[in-house]
Amino acid sequence: MIAKLANIFKVADLRKKVLFTVFIVLAYQLGANIPVPGIDIHTLEQINSKAQSGGLLTFLSLFTGGALNRMAVFGLGIMPYITSSIIIQMLTTAIPKLQQWRDEGPIGQKKLTQTTRYLTVGLALLQASGFTYAAHSGGLFSTSSGTDLIPDWNFPRAAFIILTFTAGTAFVMWLGELITEHGIGNGMSILIFANVLATVPGVFSQVLLQGGQFKFWTIIIVVVLMLVAIVFMEQGQRRIQVVYAKRMLGRREIQGQSSFIPLKVNQSGVIPVIFASSLLYIPILLAQIIPSKGFQNFVSSNIQSVSPAYIVIYAFFIIVFTFFFVRIVFDPAQQSDIIRKQGGYIPGIRPGPQTESYLNRILNRITTPGALYLAVFATIPAIPFYFWNIKNVPYFGTTVLIIVGVALETLKQIDSQLTMRNYEGFLS
């Protein structure tokens, strides 16, 4: 393993990408620890010293790495970007103009990306406003209800805090794009990975503190079994053979050949898990804005990582989003048309509508176990936590899925670059 790790630093281009990614992650962590101006730091430290954030922050600590607990400049993290991505993805299937942009290739994708950026800034303004008001009214921390973190409250100060949060989100979005363009892996996924990984020590300490040695080691065993199962499922795929007939390309004759279309059991990765989490985050945000005690009590009682209602709703959204994003990643009609235009066919299946129907049937069969796998693994740790009455554990199944999923995808990218340069990869 040490020799394989050393191979990364033997390739100059790969070494620069890895070091650049590490540098950006460290820069992000710096911004996640610098508090916004205008906050009562002394009171905030007293609240955080209790190590029981609860309330709104129990949910948000997963994707911010505790930055919002510290009221940091990057306190909103990438949640506004994730939410805006969900909205744009859904609108793309309903608005013809967005569909046109999607089909225009790189130029259209650039327009969609720019639209997502604008929507991210708008959502960040709304969310920053809600969090700023919650910090002033004392609704941000359930353990210190009524504590005002912004004692010198006035409009200019509140506006400055809101703009700081929003600028921090825009800067985080830029950092993620820098990683995607110049580093290793998907930038947003890498930042999510860093945030989620930062919550793991706190999760284990909470389990040990509230549950004791037996429950702690039981969870450790469950995590190890989950790691093995996740790696096994992430590697599973169905290969569909495609045969291409002999054809003429200009004056050159191209011999017939055979290839495969790899359909993974989990074709959509951890995106459904992340998007389902961000969707459940919306009512928590609304509870800070809507002055209804009944609605606020309902959200605080049911939208928690260990409540039965949460487990059922969360699993349902994961399954729905899995099918939704698989259709975005792999369109049977588009794939069938590509195969036909290239003079290929699937053995035993006629080109055209029959190929589309065949691909659609295979995709549904392979996506069903993939969706159930994500839903089960994202929610199964919440069951013992519920019965053991262990609280303040932010979505532990989601944590494991995101860490393993992003780590595997990043290692695959490193592997491919090492293999191109005749080096042995990590997964070889």
Secondary structure by P-SEA (a helix, b strand, c coil): caaaaaaaaacaaaaaaaaaaaaaaaaaaaaacccccccaaaaaaaaaaacccccccccccccccccccccccccccaaaaaaaaaaaaaaaaccaaaaaaaaccaaaaaaaaaaaaaaaaaaaaaaaaaaaaaaaacccccccccccccccccaaaaaaaaaaaaaaaaaaaaaaaaaaacccccaaaaaaaaaaaaaaaaaaaaaaacccaaaaaaaaaaaaaaaaaaaaaaabbbbbbbbbcccccccccccccccccccccccccaaaaaaaaaaaaaaaaaaaccccaaaaaaaaaccccccaaaaaaaaaaaaaaaaaaaaaaccaaaaaaaaaaaccccccccccaaaaaaaaaaaaaaaaaaaaaaaaaacaaaaaaaaaccccccaaaaaaaaaaaaaaaaaaaaaaaaaaaccccccc
